[in-house]
């Protein structure tokens, strides 16, 4: 059974500037912004499913004591299936080192494509496996789907403007903008109005 993420982006006015309005409110359900099921991201952010690659940024904090009514109502609607609730502020996300490398080599082989300036950019993990099989001649499913377990870190297979490599993920690759960019964009915009500490992502998991 798979695991899905649910939650809200919340915001509040700076209580020092708006002493009469310091309560949190639910700004948007993240279902409108994110519909992926990436266990690498779940682990790197919240310590769910993948607990070995990165130190989680905000694991198992529970719901905030001052959680917004909108978020609480949705969380209770998922109970008792809701689990591993946590939250993280935009200030914490903005201060994150997204270039940080994982603690261990990724099981999946990484496919890189050469950009116009000659650098290599990650295209995907365990992608184009048919071509990888031709280049690496893997013996058995383990060597094909989990090349990181059967080849030393840094092993490469060149293929023109494409490169396959046994490598470590960077945190930014575990939480790619292609999946999370819309969430970060909304949080960044709200933070410009409410301050970095006045915007947070509250989540829980199901499954």
Secondary structure as GFF3:
##gff-version 3
##sequence-region A 1 207
A	DSSP	beta_strand	4	11	.	.	.	ID=ss1
A	DSSP	beta_strand	25	29	.	.	.	ID=ss2
A	DSSP	three_ten_helix	30	32	.	.	.	ID=ss3
A	DSSP	alpha_helix	39	46	.	.	.	ID=ss4
A	DSSP	alpha_helix	69	78	.	.	.	ID=ss5
A	DSSP	beta_strand	83	89	.	.	.	ID=ss6
A	DSSP	alpha_helix	90	94	.	.	.	ID=ss7
A	DSSP	beta_strand	110	114	.	.	.	ID=ss8
A	DSSP	beta_strand	120	125	.	.	.	ID=ss9
A	DSSP	alpha_helix	129	136	.	.	.	ID=ss10
A	DSSP	alpha_helix	141	145	.	.	.	ID=ss11
A	DSSP	alpha_helix	147	150	.	.	.	ID=ss12
A	DSSP	beta_strand	156	159	.	.	.	ID=ss13
A	DSSP	beta_strand	162	165	.	.	.	ID=ss14
A	DSSP	alpha_helix	171	174	.	.	.	ID=ss15
A	DSSP	alpha_helix	177	194	.	.	.	ID=ss16
A	DSSP	three_ten_helix	196	198	.	.	.	ID=ss17
A	DSSP	beta_strand	199	206	.	.	.	ID=ss18
###
